Amino acid sequence: MQKRQFNGWLATGLLAAPWWARGAAGADAPALLLAHKAPERLGDVSRYLVSEKLDGVRAYWDGRRLLSRGGQSIAAPAWFTAHLPAGQSLDGELWAGRGRFEALSAAVRRRRPREAEWQAIRYMLFELPGGEGGFAQRAERLVQIAVAAGWPGLQAVPQQRLASEAALRGRLAEVLREGGEGLMLHEAEAPYQTGRREVLLKLKPQDDAEAVVLAHLPGEGRYAGMLGALRVRNEAGQVFLLGSGFSAAQRRAPPPVGALVSYRYRGLTDKGLPRFASFLRELDGPAAAK
């Protein structure tokens, strides 16, 4: 985005559009299972299946097309979706490896996919929507689906049981050393369900959460003509600003109003607001123009 374009948006009032006005949530937004933050004490760790939390883009396969968490169609190449089972819903993460989120996000958001970019992307499965039995049974079914596809671009996320909280912390440390961002814990006996549920937990060294962009605030000084901060609203209905964590490119072309973003923070203030909140990444929003 050029400075003239950014200032033009300010002049027209587009940047102050209401909640979801350019929203990430489309009419086809799938109902998905969302995670809670793991508590400090987990109790019996062995009741969970544990996997690495992948730094990717959430993607839902409805049996004929790939959708983002917000319900937008993902323009994957035909050869990519040809390997996915017709008529079978799948939930997972488009992933290009650790530390590759920015390149992955750019590739996934293009309206016209670039073959070379998608060659490096895998669809990592972690849930079978509507599947019967507990999560352990559904996870086994995902492995079978991936094996039947016979294609390295479709894989089931590895799941493991750990015997103790010490083993869990050890596994977390291992993932972090290797450049991962954390762990996911899913109750092995939990039936399939949607919404934010405590049967699915995320374990990370830093707190993070999600919010919707309500408006852009213009920058000043060295950020003149660019983004100064995002006004956002989190799931608790709290409205606050995210003014740090952006790259120069993100300040020139910020997440649009209505986009879903994630942010880091360090605990809560006395008023219950996220302390030292900073932008992490855009999770969902209108597809890129290219």
C-alpha positions in Angstrom: 0.0 0.0 0.0 1.4 3.4 -0.9 1.1 6.4 1.5 -1.4 8.1 -0.8 -3.6 5.0 -0.8 -3.4 4.7 3.0 -4.3 8.3 3.5 -7.1 8.0 1.0 -8.6 5.2 3.1 -8.5 7.5 6.1 -10.2 10.2 4.2 -13.1 8.0 3.0 -13.6 6.4 6.4 -13.0 2.9 5.1 -10.6 2.3 7.9 -13.3 2.8 10.5 -15.7 0.2 9.1 -17.7 -1.7 11.7 -17.1 -5.2 13.1 -16.7 -7.7 10.4 -17.6 -5.1 7.7 -14.9 -6.4 5.5 -15.0 -9.5 7.6 -13.0 -12.6 7.7 -16.1 -14.6 8.5 -17.8 -15.5 5.3 -21.2 -17.2 4.8 -19.4 -20.5 4.4 -17.3 -20.2 7.6 -16.9 -23.7 8.9 -17.7 -24.5 12.6 -14.3 -25.6 14.0 -12.8 -26.7 17.3 -10.7 -24.0 18.9 -8.2 -24.3 21.7 -8.0 -22.8 25.2 -4.8 -21.8 26.8 -3.4 -24.7 28.9 -3.6 -24.1 32.7 -0.5 -24.2 34.8 -1.4 -27.6 36.3 -2.8 -30.1 33.9 -3.4 -33.1 36.2 -3.2 -36.4 34.4 -1.3 -35.6 31.2 -1.7 -39.2 29.9 -5.3 -38.4 29.0 -4.2 -36.2 26.2 -2.7 -36.8 22.7 0.1 -34.3 22.2 1.3 -32.8 19.0 3.4 -29.9 17.8 1.5 -26.6 17.3 2.3 -25.9 13.7 3.0 -22.4 12.5 0.7 -22.5 9.5 -2.7 -21.5 8.1 -5.8 -23.2 9.2 -7.6 -24.9 6.4 -10.9 -26.8 6.2 -11.6 -29.3 3.3 -15.3 -29.6 2.8 -15.0 -32.5 0.4 -14.7 -30.4 -2.7 -12.9 -27.1 -1.8 -10.4 -25.7 0.7 -11.7 -23.0 3.0 -10.0 -20.7 5.4 -11.2 -20.5 9.0 -13.3 -17.5 8.0 -15.0 -19.4 5.2 -13.0 -17.9 2.3 -12.1 -20.1 -0.6 -8.3 -20.9 -0.7 -7.1 -20.9 -4.3 -5.0 -24.0 -4.2 -3.8 -25.5 -7.5 -6.0 -28.2 -9.0 -3.2 -30.8 -8.7 -3.1 -30.1 -4.9 -6.8 -30.5 -4.2 -6.9 -33.5 -6.6 -5.1 -35.5 -3.8 -7.7 -34.7 -1.2 -10.6 -37.2 -0.7 -13.8 -36.1 -2.4 -16.8 -36.0 -0.1 -14.8 -36.3 3.1 -14.4 -33.3 5.4 -11.0 -32.7 6.9 -9.5 -30.1 9.3 -5.9 -29.2 9.4 -3.1 -26.8 8.7 -1.4 -25.7 5.5 2.2 -25.8 6.5 5.6 -25.1 4.8 7.9 -25.8 7.7 9.0 -24.0 10.9 9.7 -20.3 10.5 8.1 -20.1 7.1 4.7 -18.6 8.1 5.1 -15.3 6.2 6.0 -17.0 2.9 3.2 -19.5 3.4 0.6 -16.9 4.2 1.5 -14.9 1.1 1.2 -18.1 -1.1 -2.1 -19.1 0.4 -3.7 -15.7 0.1 -3.0 -15.3 -3.6 -6.0 -15.4 -5.9 -3.8 -17.0 -8.5 -1.7 -19.7 -7.0 2.0 -20.0 -7.9 3.0 -23.5 -8.6 6.5 -23.2 -7.1 5.1 -21.9 -3.8 2.6 -24.7 -3.4 5.1 -27.4 -4.1 6.6 -26.6 -0.7 3.2 -26.7 1.1 1.7 -29.7 3.0 -1.8 -30.2 4.3 -1.3 -31.4 7.9 -4.4 -33.1 9.3 -5.4 -32.9 12.9 -9.2 -33.4 13.0 -11.9 -35.4 11.3 -15.0 -33.3 11.3 -18.1 -35.3 12.4 -16.0 -38.4 12.9 -17.2 -41.0 15.3 -15.6 -42.1 18.6 -13.0 -40.3 20.6 -10.2 -38.2 19.3 -7.8 -41.1 19.4 -10.0 -43.0 17.0 -10.4 -40.0 14.7 -6.6 -39.5 14.7 -6.1 -43.1 13.6 -8.6 -42.5 10.8 -6.6 -39.4 9.7 -3.5 -41.5 9.4 -5.4 -44.0 7.2 -6.7 -41.2 5.0 -3.2 -39.8 4.5 -1.7 -43.2 3.8 -4.4 -44.0 1.3 -3.7 -40.7 -0.6 -0.1 -41.9 -1.1 1.1 -38.3 -1.5 3.6 -36.5 0.7 1.6 -33.3 0.6 -1.1 -34.9 2.7 0.0 -36.0 6.2 -1.6 -36.6 9.6 0.0 -34.5 12.4 1.9 -37.0 14.6 0.2 -37.5 18.0 1.8 -39.1 21.1 0.8 -39.8 24.7 3.1 -38.6 27.5 3.2 -40.1 30.9 3.8 -37.1 33.1 3.9 -33.3 33.2 7.7 -33.5 33.3 7.7 -35.4 30.1 5.3 -32.8 28.6 7.6 -29.9 29.6 10.6 -31.8 28.1 8.8 -32.3 24.9 7.9 -28.5 24.8 11.5 -27.6 25.4 12.5 -29.9 22.5 10.0 -28.4 20.1 11.1 -24.8 21.0 14.8 -25.7 20.5 14.0 -27.0 17.1 12.2 -23.7 16.1 8.6 -24.8 16.9 6.1 -22.6 18.7 4.5 -24.9 21.2 2.3 -27.9 21.7 -1.4 -28.9 21.3 -3.1 -31.2 23.8 -6.3 -33.0 22.7 -8.2 -35.2 25.1 -8.0 -38.7 23.6 -11.5 -39.7 24.5 -13.2 -36.4 23.5 -16.0 -36.8 20.9 -16.0 -34.4 18.0 -17.2 -30.9 18.9 -16.8 -27.4 17.7 -16.3 -24.0 19.3 -13.7 -23.1 21.9 -13.5 -26.1 24.2 -11.3 -27.2 27.0 -10.8 -30.6 25.4 -8.2 -28.9 23.2 -5.4 -26.9 24.8 -2.4 -25.0 23.5 0.8 -24.9 25.5 3.2 -22.1 24.5 6.0 -20.1 26.3 4.2 -16.8 25.7 0.5 -15.9 26.0 -1.3 -15.2 22.8 -4.9 -14.6 21.7 -7.0 -13.5 18.8 -8.9 -10.3 18.0 -10.7 -8.7 15.1 -9.5 -5.5 13.5 -11.9 -2.6 14.0 -10.0 0.3 12.6 -6.5 1.6 11.6 -4.9 4.6 13.4 -2.5 6.6 11.3 1.1 6.8 12.2 3.1 9.8 13.1 6.8 10.8 12.8 8.7 8.0 11.0 5.4 6.2 10.5 3.6 9.1 8.9 1.4 7.9 6.0 1.5 4.4 7.3 -0.2 2.4 10.1 0.3 3.6 13.6 -1.8 1.1 15.4 -4.7 -1.3 15.0 -7.8 -0.9 17.1 -9.0 -4.4 17.8 -11.6 -6.3 19.8 -10.9 -9.7 21.4 -13.2 -12.6 22.2 -14.0 -11.1 25.6 -15.3 -7.9 23.9 -12.4 -5.8 25.1 -11.2 -3.0 22.7 -7.6 -1.9 22.7 -4.7 -0.9 20.5 -1.9 -3.0 18.9 0.9 -0.6 18.1 4.0 -2.8 18.0 5.1 -6.0 16.4 4.6 -4.8 12.8 7.2 -5.0 10.0 7.6 -2.0 7.7 5.8 -3.9 5.0 2.9 -4.6 7.4 2.7 -0.9 8.3 2.4 0.0 4.6 -0.2 -2.8 4.0 -1.8 -3.6 7.3 -4.4 -6.3 8.0 -7.8 -4.9 6.7 -10.7 -4.0 8.9 -12.5 -7.2 9.7 -9.5 -9.4 9.6 -8.7 -11.8 12.4 -5.3 -11.3 13.9 -3.3 -12.9 16.7 -1.3 -10.9 19.3 1.2 -11.6 22.1 0.8 -10.3 25.6 2.3 -10.7 29.1 -0.4 -11.3 31.5 -3.3 -8.9 32.3 -3.6 -5.4 33.7 -5.6 -4.6 36.8 -8.5 -3.8 34.4 -8.2 -7.2 32.8 -6.7 -5.9 29.5 -3.8 -7.7 27.8 -0.5 -6.2 29.1 2.2 -5.2 26.5 0.1 -6.5 23.7 1.9 -6.7 20.3 0.8 -7.8 16.9 1.8 -11.3 15.9 0.2 -12.1 12.6 -2.9 -12.0 10.4 -4.9 -15.2 10.7 -7.7 -14.6 8.3 -9.0 -11.9 6.0 -9.7 -11.0 2.4 -7.5 -12.8 -0.1 -4.5 -11.1 -1.6 -5.1 -9.4 -5.0 -2.4 -11.2 -6.9 
